[in-house]
């Protein structure tokens, strides 16, 4: 009998992701038999809810309509495939939105499930869980989203209200001299105790796009990206390559379609700063994330 397909929806500040996955036996010798999630289908739609939050503190009617269109599409996909939706979560943009109930009501009508707004700490914990199931304990996860960044070592986790889209809105596509001051002010209130000099896994759209450009992949392939090791030198080389391209050419790179090209350089600058604070020279990419953690939780 085939493993049952399950689904989750992650509604972020920059994009919405539909995950369809199944629990399957882990392929590892000498390890107690267990099951891990294996993705079967993943769909990404750009929503940019965070743009409204940074401009007005509310999610606009236009963005709500766009979001409902995406949610309706996801619901119809699930219905056509006969897949059960187990959970839907909203993150930083909704944590800050003044009109939360209005957005939740609209999404519930479109998706036929009312999403829950999760805290930054919960987001960090669920993201860590998703990566741990594939790569084991003793790691640190960094999830750079559109509006926030979650960091966890399993024992503790926290959220920094900085993301690629938020930086883009404040500094444009390529951070200038003001970035140094921005980072200094941001890290004033952040403690990385217990996080340094450990294997780091990068999660989120910034990491996926970075890996696709680095490997020159024409389309997303989680098996080709998962666990990919990169050095800070590799990161700097990709950042320079992307920064030297025009806006039009940048948008043609794999993984940078649908508005990702606008925010990617900000995300890479921010990643470089985080790796310095974590005192590591290399890191790995993971395609796991909150959407997987929601299924482990269930």
KOLKEVEX-722855 format. One record per residue (C-alpha): residue number from 1; x, y, z; residue in one letter. Coordinates in Angstrom, 3 decimals. Example, Ala and Ser with C-alpha at 12.3 -4.5 7.8 and 13.67 -1.06 7.14 Angstrom:
<nodes>
+-----+----------+----------+----------+---+
|   k |       px |       py |       pz | r |
+-----+----------+----------+----------+---+
|   1 |   12.300 |   -4.500 |    7.800 | A |
|   2 |   13.670 |   -1.060 |    7.140 | S |
+-----+----------+----------+----------+---+
</nodes>
This chain:
<nodes>
+-----+----------+----------+----------+---+
|   k |       px |       py |       pz | r |
+-----+----------+----------+----------+---+
|   1 |    0.000 |    0.000 |    0.000 | X |
|   2 |    1.355 |    3.437 |   -0.957 | X |
|   3 |    2.273 |    5.879 |    1.792 | X |
|   4 |   -0.468 |    8.413 |    2.469 | X |
|   5 |    0.078 |   11.837 |    0.951 | X |
|   6 |   -0.192 |   14.790 |    3.341 | X |
|   7 |   -0.008 |   18.530 |    2.733 | X |
|   8 |    0.848 |   21.793 |    4.458 | X |
|   9 |    0.810 |   25.428 |    3.383 | X |
|  10 |    3.429 |   27.951 |    4.525 | X |
|  11 |    2.293 |   31.568 |    3.993 | X |
|  12 |    5.354 |   33.771 |    4.349 | X |
|  13 |    6.244 |   37.438 |    3.927 | X |
|  14 |    7.562 |   36.920 |    0.390 | X |
|  15 |    6.100 |   33.654 |   -0.857 | X |
|  16 |    3.551 |   30.901 |   -0.224 | X |
|  17 |    4.561 |   27.248 |   -0.452 | X |
|  18 |    2.382 |   24.185 |   -0.856 | X |
|  19 |    4.055 |   20.948 |    0.218 | X |
|  20 |    2.739 |   17.482 |   -0.559 | X |
|  21 |    4.810 |   14.778 |    1.108 | X |
|  22 |    4.700 |   11.259 |    2.512 | X |
|  23 |    6.375 |    9.510 |    5.428 | X |
|  24 |    8.754 |    6.855 |    4.123 | X |
|  25 |   11.384 |    4.609 |    5.746 | X |
|  26 |   14.688 |    6.424 |    6.294 | X |
|  27 |   17.557 |    5.093 |    4.189 | X |
|  28 |   20.335 |    4.708 |    6.754 | X |
|  29 |   22.354 |    1.650 |    7.739 | X |
|  30 |   22.852 |    0.821 |   11.397 | X |
|  31 |   20.103 |    3.195 |   12.500 | X |
|  32 |   16.877 |    2.209 |   14.233 | X |
|  33 |   14.103 |    1.986 |   11.606 | X |
|  34 |   12.087 |    5.185 |   11.393 | X |
|  35 |   10.161 |    7.216 |    8.866 | X |
|  36 |   11.015 |   10.630 |    7.481 | X |
|  37 |    9.167 |   12.999 |    5.200 | X |
|  38 |    9.873 |   12.785 |    1.485 | X |
|  39 |    8.527 |   15.627 |   -0.683 | X |
|  40 |    6.405 |   14.605 |   -3.646 | X |
|  41 |    5.278 |   18.002 |   -4.898 | X |
|  42 |    6.150 |   21.569 |   -3.917 | X |
|  43 |    4.600 |   24.702 |   -5.392 | X |
|  44 |    5.819 |   28.234 |   -4.737 | X |
|  45 |    3.797 |   31.380 |   -5.410 | X |
|  46 |    5.043 |   34.907 |   -4.735 | X |
|  47 |    2.731 |   36.960 |   -2.487 | X |
|  48 |    4.978 |   39.670 |   -0.948 | X |
|  49 |    2.676 |   40.313 |    1.998 | X |
|  50 |    5.599 |   41.952 |    3.766 | X |
|  51 |    5.632 |   44.900 |    1.368 | X |
|  52 |    2.388 |   46.231 |    2.817 | X |
|  53 |    3.518 |   45.732 |    6.394 | X |
|  54 |    6.625 |   47.865 |    5.900 | X |
|  55 |    4.611 |   50.561 |    4.087 | X |
|  56 |    1.425 |   50.793 |    6.158 | X |
|  57 |    1.341 |   48.144 |    8.880 | X |
|  58 |   -1.636 |   46.465 |    7.197 | X |
|  59 |   -2.072 |   43.945 |    4.408 | X |
|  60 |   -3.887 |   45.709 |    1.565 | X |
|  61 |   -7.085 |   44.541 |   -0.085 | X |
|  62 |   -5.141 |   43.944 |   -3.292 | X |
|  63 |   -2.642 |   41.675 |   -1.539 | X |
|  64 |   -5.476 |   39.839 |    0.244 | X |
|  65 |   -7.142 |   39.154 |   -3.105 | X |
|  66 |   -3.855 |   37.908 |   -4.574 | X |
|  67 |   -3.338 |   35.685 |   -1.532 | X |
|  68 |   -6.847 |   34.238 |   -1.818 | X |
|  69 |   -6.245 |   33.475 |   -5.496 | X |
|  70 |   -3.124 |   31.526 |   -4.520 | X |
|  71 |   -4.918 |   29.703 |   -1.707 | X |
|  72 |   -7.806 |   28.772 |   -4.003 | X |
|  73 |   -5.330 |   27.365 |   -6.504 | X |
|  74 |   -3.640 |   25.318 |   -3.762 | X |
|  75 |   -7.008 |   24.005 |   -2.522 | X |
|  76 |   -8.023 |   22.949 |   -6.038 | X |
|  77 |   -4.685 |   21.176 |   -6.520 | X |
|  78 |   -5.174 |   19.257 |   -3.293 | X |
|  79 |   -8.743 |   18.340 |   -4.201 | X |
|  80 |   -7.700 |   17.112 |   -7.644 | X |
|  81 |   -4.961 |   14.952 |   -6.134 | X |
|  82 |   -7.070 |   13.732 |   -3.215 | X |
|  83 |   -4.533 |   14.958 |   -0.652 | X |
|  84 |   -5.431 |   15.951 |    2.916 | X |
|  85 |   -4.307 |   19.375 |    4.113 | X |
|  86 |   -2.965 |   18.905 |    7.639 | X |
|  87 |   -1.842 |   22.423 |    8.569 | X |
|  88 |   -1.419 |   25.986 |    7.337 | X |
|  89 |    0.735 |   28.608 |    9.037 | X |
|  90 |    1.469 |   32.308 |    8.615 | X |
|  91 |    4.649 |   33.999 |    9.782 | X |
|  92 |    6.306 |   37.418 |   10.174 | X |
|  93 |    4.045 |   39.529 |    7.945 | X |
|  94 |    0.978 |   38.324 |    9.819 | X |
|  95 |    2.676 |   38.605 |   13.194 | X |
|  96 |    2.920 |   42.332 |   12.504 | X |
|  97 |   -0.274 |   42.979 |   10.518 | X |
|  98 |   -2.865 |   45.234 |   12.123 | X |
|  99 |   -5.691 |   43.498 |   10.219 | X |
| 100 |   -4.939 |   39.885 |   11.128 | X |
| 101 |   -8.557 |   38.756 |   11.497 | X |
| 102 |   -9.553 |   40.221 |    8.132 | X |
| 103 |   -6.767 |   38.304 |    6.399 | X |
| 104 |   -7.435 |   35.066 |    8.311 | X |
| 105 |  -11.146 |   35.191 |    7.446 | X |
| 106 |  -10.392 |   35.670 |    3.749 | X |
| 107 |   -7.784 |   32.913 |    3.631 | X |
| 108 |  -10.076 |   30.489 |    5.466 | X |
| 109 |  -12.768 |   30.966 |    2.816 | X |
| 110 |  -10.285 |   30.304 |    0.013 | X |
| 111 |   -8.289 |   27.451 |    1.559 | X |
| 112 |  -11.094 |   25.850 |    3.631 | X |
| 113 |   -8.761 |   25.871 |    6.612 | X |
| 114 |   -7.994 |   28.723 |    8.998 | X |
| 115 |   -4.220 |   29.182 |    9.185 | X |
| 116 |   -2.568 |   29.790 |   12.512 | X |
| 117 |   -0.132 |   32.617 |   13.094 | X |
| 118 |    2.965 |   31.142 |   14.699 | X |
| 119 |    5.552 |   32.932 |   16.802 | X |
| 120 |    9.138 |   33.406 |   15.670 | X |
| 121 |   10.340 |   30.974 |   18.333 | X |
| 122 |    7.875 |   28.309 |   17.189 | X |
| 123 |    8.902 |   28.867 |   13.584 | X |
| 124 |   12.569 |   28.395 |   14.550 | X |
| 125 |   11.777 |   25.169 |   16.430 | X |
| 126 |    9.690 |   23.648 |   13.627 | X |
| 127 |   12.310 |   24.538 |   11.034 | X |
| 128 |   15.063 |   22.965 |   13.127 | X |
| 129 |   12.970 |   19.808 |   13.557 | X |
| 130 |   12.533 |   19.478 |    9.801 | X |
| 131 |   16.286 |   19.636 |    9.164 | X |
| 132 |   17.213 |   17.462 |   12.154 | X |
| 133 |   15.084 |   14.603 |   10.839 | X |
| 134 |   17.228 |   14.492 |    7.685 | X |
| 135 |   20.644 |   15.507 |    9.030 | X |
| 136 |   20.735 |   14.704 |   12.748 | X |
| 137 |   21.446 |   16.596 |   15.969 | X |
| 138 |   24.240 |   19.026 |   16.851 | X |
| 139 |   23.466 |   21.517 |   14.092 | X |
| 140 |   22.347 |   25.129 |   13.791 | X |
| 141 |   19.641 |   26.131 |   11.335 | X |
| 142 |   19.259 |   29.548 |    9.693 | X |
| 143 |   15.987 |   30.284 |    7.941 | X |
| 144 |   16.208 |   33.566 |    6.027 | X |
| 145 |   12.713 |   34.568 |    4.989 | X |
| 146 |   11.247 |   37.692 |    3.489 | X |
| 147 |   10.522 |   39.439 |    6.773 | X |
| 148 |   12.453 |   37.601 |    9.460 | X |
| 149 |   15.284 |   35.163 |   10.175 | X |
| 150 |   14.934 |   32.199 |   12.510 | X |
| 151 |   17.969 |   30.572 |   14.133 | X |
| 152 |   17.934 |   27.420 |   16.264 | X |
| 153 |   20.295 |   24.841 |   17.750 | X |
| 154 |   17.473 |   22.599 |   18.925 | X |
| 155 |   17.732 |   23.599 |   22.582 | X |
| 156 |   17.046 |   27.276 |   21.955 | X |
| 157 |   15.793 |   29.301 |   19.035 | X |
| 158 |   14.934 |   32.892 |   18.259 | X |
| 159 |   13.690 |   35.151 |   15.490 | X |
| 160 |   15.354 |   38.327 |   14.214 | X |
| 161 |   12.956 |   40.732 |   12.432 | X |
| 162 |   15.236 |   40.976 |    9.396 | X |
| 163 |   14.613 |   39.281 |    6.049 | X |
| 164 |   15.546 |   39.672 |    2.398 | X |
| 165 |   12.358 |   41.517 |    1.403 | X |
| 166 |   12.506 |   43.816 |    4.422 | X |
| 167 |   16.133 |   44.717 |    3.626 | X |
| 168 |   15.245 |   45.321 |   -0.026 | X |
| 169 |   12.487 |   47.731 |    0.986 | X |
| 170 |   14.925 |   49.619 |    3.226 | X |
| 171 |   18.088 |   49.573 |    1.079 | X |
| 172 |   17.201 |   48.644 |   -2.496 | X |
| 173 |   18.529 |   45.625 |   -4.439 | X |
| 174 |   22.180 |   46.087 |   -3.400 | X |
| 175 |   22.972 |   47.289 |    0.150 | X |
| 176 |   25.263 |   50.311 |    0.316 | X |
| 177 |   27.425 |   51.908 |    3.038 | X |
| 178 |   24.435 |   52.045 |    5.393 | X |
| 179 |   24.476 |   48.250 |    5.670 | X |
| 180 |   27.384 |   48.217 |    8.144 | X |
| 181 |   25.490 |   50.410 |   10.589 | X |
| 182 |   22.314 |   48.397 |   10.032 | X |
| 183 |   24.049 |   45.139 |   10.979 | X |
| 184 |   25.734 |   46.658 |   14.025 | X |
| 185 |   22.413 |   47.962 |   15.345 | X |
| 186 |   20.614 |   44.685 |   14.583 | X |
| 187 |   23.126 |   42.494 |   16.415 | X |
| 188 |   23.137 |   44.708 |   19.528 | X |
| 189 |   20.229 |   42.791 |   21.026 | X |
| 190 |   21.127 |   39.323 |   19.693 | X |
| 191 |   23.077 |   36.641 |   21.559 | X |
| 192 |   24.566 |   33.722 |   19.642 | X |
| 193 |   25.580 |   31.845 |   22.793 | X |
| 194 |   25.488 |   28.094 |   22.171 | X |
| 195 |   25.237 |   28.608 |   18.409 | X |
| 196 |   28.825 |   29.187 |   17.306 | X |
| 197 |   31.244 |   26.804 |   15.566 | X |
| 198 |   28.579 |   24.197 |   14.802 | X |
| 199 |   27.510 |   22.759 |   11.423 | X |
| 200 |   25.165 |   25.307 |    9.863 | X |
| 201 |   22.239 |   24.534 |    7.572 | X |
| 202 |   20.652 |   27.323 |    5.547 | X |
| 203 |   16.917 |   27.059 |    4.815 | X |
| 204 |   14.567 |   29.238 |    2.805 | X |
| 205 |   14.308 |   30.871 |   -0.602 | X |
| 206 |   17.648 |   32.651 |   -0.276 | X |
| 207 |   19.431 |   29.332 |    0.257 | X |
| 208 |   17.602 |   27.542 |   -2.539 | X |
| 209 |   18.294 |   30.356 |   -5.013 | X |
| 210 |   21.952 |   30.514 |   -3.923 | X |
| 211 |   22.370 |   26.774 |   -4.511 | X |
| 212 |   20.676 |   26.859 |   -7.916 | X |
| 213 |   22.893 |   29.688 |   -9.149 | X |
| 214 |   26.007 |   28.045 |   -7.663 | X |
| 215 |   25.261 |   24.724 |   -9.392 | X |
| 216 |   23.771 |   26.298 |  -12.541 | X |
| 217 |   20.586 |   24.273 |  -12.159 | X |
| 218 |   17.916 |   25.141 |  -14.706 | X |
| 219 |   15.122 |   23.945 |  -12.419 | X |
| 220 |   14.581 |   23.127 |   -8.769 | X |
| 221 |   15.710 |   19.624 |   -7.791 | X |
| 222 |   15.765 |   19.051 |   -4.059 | X |
| 223 |   17.961 |   15.957 |   -4.371 | X |
| 224 |   20.656 |   17.982 |   -6.160 | X |
| 225 |   20.570 |   20.734 |   -3.525 | X |
| 226 |   19.914 |   18.971 |   -0.219 | X |
| 227 |   23.046 |   18.928 |    1.953 | X |
| 228 |   25.128 |   20.875 |   -0.573 | X |
| 229 |   28.209 |   22.263 |    1.185 | X |
| 230 |   29.427 |   25.760 |    0.344 | X |
| 231 |   32.191 |   27.956 |    1.713 | X |
| 232 |   32.124 |   31.654 |    2.470 | X |
| 233 |   34.371 |   32.080 |   -0.590 | X |
| 234 |   31.686 |   30.358 |   -2.696 | X |
| 235 |   29.052 |   32.666 |   -1.221 | X |
| 236 |   31.109 |   35.750 |   -2.018 | X |
| 237 |   31.740 |   34.545 |   -5.583 | X |
| 238 |   28.012 |   34.051 |   -6.227 | X |
| 239 |   27.167 |   37.395 |   -4.601 | X |
| 240 |   29.689 |   39.176 |   -6.844 | X |
| 241 |   28.433 |   37.366 |   -9.931 | X |
| 242 |   24.817 |   38.315 |   -9.276 | X |
| 243 |   25.637 |   41.880 |   -8.243 | X |
| 244 |   27.528 |   42.524 |  -11.485 | X |
| 245 |   24.509 |   41.656 |  -13.621 | X |
| 246 |   21.838 |   44.093 |  -14.729 | X |
| 247 |   18.381 |   43.766 |  -13.190 | X |
| 248 |   17.126 |   42.153 |  -16.393 | X |
| 249 |   19.926 |   39.582 |  -16.632 | X |
| 250 |   19.730 |   38.826 |  -12.915 | X |
| 251 |   16.072 |   37.869 |  -13.315 | X |
| 252 |   17.045 |   35.302 |  -15.955 | X |
| 253 |   19.236 |   33.277 |  -13.608 | X |
| 254 |   17.804 |   29.960 |  -12.361 | X |
| 255 |   16.028 |   30.294 |   -9.048 | X |
| 256 |   15.705 |   34.071 |   -9.362 | X |
| 257 |   12.415 |   34.224 |  -11.234 | X |
| 258 |    9.179 |   35.739 |   -9.936 | X |
| 259 |   10.678 |   38.623 |   -7.990 | X |
| 260 |   13.435 |   36.699 |   -6.191 | X |
| 261 |   16.068 |   38.595 |   -8.224 | X |
| 262 |   15.076 |   41.841 |   -6.476 | X |
| 263 |   15.786 |   40.569 |   -2.976 | X |
| 264 |   18.485 |   37.903 |   -3.390 | X |
| 265 |   21.537 |   40.148 |   -2.931 | X |
| 266 |   20.153 |   41.549 |    0.321 | X |
| 267 |   19.619 |   37.990 |    1.517 | X |
| 268 |   23.197 |   37.013 |    0.623 | X |
| 269 |   24.679 |   40.051 |    2.407 | X |
| 270 |   22.671 |   39.145 |    5.495 | X |
| 271 |   23.767 |   35.497 |    5.304 | X |
| 272 |   27.416 |   36.557 |    5.202 | X |
| 273 |   26.939 |   38.607 |    8.369 | X |
| 274 |   25.210 |   35.739 |   10.169 | X |
| 275 |   27.964 |   33.266 |    9.255 | X |
| 276 |   30.552 |   35.672 |   10.692 | X |
| 277 |   28.655 |   35.813 |   13.994 | X |
| 278 |   28.344 |   32.009 |   14.031 | X |
| 279 |   32.105 |   31.761 |   13.386 | X |
| 280 |   31.976 |   29.197 |   10.575 | X |
| 281 |   33.734 |   29.020 |    7.200 | X |
| 282 |   31.346 |   26.572 |    5.534 | X |
| 283 |   27.623 |   25.845 |    5.582 | X |
| 284 |   25.148 |   23.475 |    3.963 | X |
| 285 |   21.888 |   24.060 |    2.103 | X |
| 286 |   18.660 |   22.340 |    3.136 | X |
| 287 |   15.364 |   22.395 |    1.254 | X |
| 288 |   13.461 |   21.494 |    4.435 | X |
| 289 |   11.672 |   24.154 |    6.435 | X |
| 290 |    8.557 |   25.169 |    8.297 | X |
| 291 |    6.215 |   23.324 |    5.917 | X |
| 292 |    7.930 |   20.025 |    6.813 | X |
| 293 |    8.051 |   20.839 |   10.514 | X |
| 294 |    4.275 |   21.320 |   10.520 | X |
| 295 |    3.811 |   17.709 |    9.388 | X |
| 296 |    6.234 |   16.331 |   11.981 | X |
| 297 |    4.294 |   18.290 |   14.581 | X |
| 298 |    1.057 |   16.667 |   13.416 | X |
+-----+----------+----------+----------+---+
</nodes>
